[in-house]
Amino acid sequence: GTSPAIMMAPPTVVPSLLCERANEQDRKLFDIALHAPQADAGGPSTGTVVELDEEYKKTRMRHLTISEAISPTHLAGIFEQIKIDFAPQKVVYNGGVEWANSCYMDVEQKMKPATMPHLPLKETCTPMLEECDRIFTDWYTKHHGPGTVETLTRLQSFITRYRPQPGENQLARHVDGRNVHGSIILGLHTDDPFEGGGVTVWDGNPQSTYDYKVAPGDLMLLDRMVWHQGNPISEGTRWVVVIFYAVKGSSLSRADARSRGTHTVNASALLESLKWMQSTGKHAMELQGGDKFTQSTQKVIAHPLDDSTKKELEISRQPGGGAGLAPPARPPPATPAEGAA
């Protein structure tokens, strides 16, 4: 048969929930809770309103998972059409790492890797994408503060299909691109039950590991440069939606600093990453085995350390005590199949 038509299209720019007035001092933020749409049995909305509790703020979390934020009924209703529209597109990351497990709906051509958007799939998913936009805007504004989202751009949106074979069963630990201010992962249905899967996130202060199943309708929201991975499946087929966002706003001090390519991390998080690099033999900016994949420059800034981290740093400074944090040996270059595993 013939391949589905693929056409070039610009990334989607979504109006913010900010109400601009002529007078700069008279800007007001809509009350998102009041303007959240009501749950619609036929649509993607469940009327989700983001709530950030005290524990979230206390631990300085930079990710949030909301159960059934998108209607599982709506997602079940479009799943068959998603399968019909889905046409994997091969892209190549920096360092020659190949990835051919996703079909793209929004694409910013200046962002690597770039391909052409698949418009039939985007048409099927547009109501769901727009509801994800609304929830992301709600969360990002409450997380970073008023004035941080005046425009929201989908740099990329795509659906990924995981299958239990080399190069298709997982997405190894990574951070998203340096131009990405935030992202979402949305669980979809499957007609081929899988084993394994889910998403692991490294976040918080002190840093902890969080594991999520990400069931159909569950929405994971990630701030910029948060370490995460799509865990391997051993059988079945797993489907997810991913969106990379860029935001513009008058109060984007933190995000603006990061968009220049420098990611500030606390020493606890850096120590955790060094341990992971040592135990796996991988490099911090590798994506799927690509030893040249670099997304940002990291620098350490002063943050209070927890007692256990202080002790480990003190031990590492003693003669012979730094072996545990020695740079890992560079692994041999990955083959294309290994590079996407």
Secondary structure, 3 states (H helix, E strand, C coil): CCCCCCCCCCCCEEECCEECCCCHHHCEECCHHHHCCCCCCCCCECCCCCCCCHHHHHCCCCEEEECCCECHHHHHHHHHHHHHHCCCEEEEECCCEEEEEEEEEEECCCCCCCCCCCHHHHHHHHHHHHHHHHHHHHHHHHHHCCCCCCEEEEEEEEEEEECCCCCCCCEEEECCCCCCCEEEEEECCCCCCCEECCEEEEECCCCEEEEECCCCCCEEEEECCCEEEECCEEECCEEEEEEEEEEECCCCHHHHHHHCCEEEECHHHHHHHHHHHHHHCCCCCCECCECCCCCCEEEECCCCCCHHHHHHHHHHHCCCCCHHHCCCCCCCCCCHHHHCC
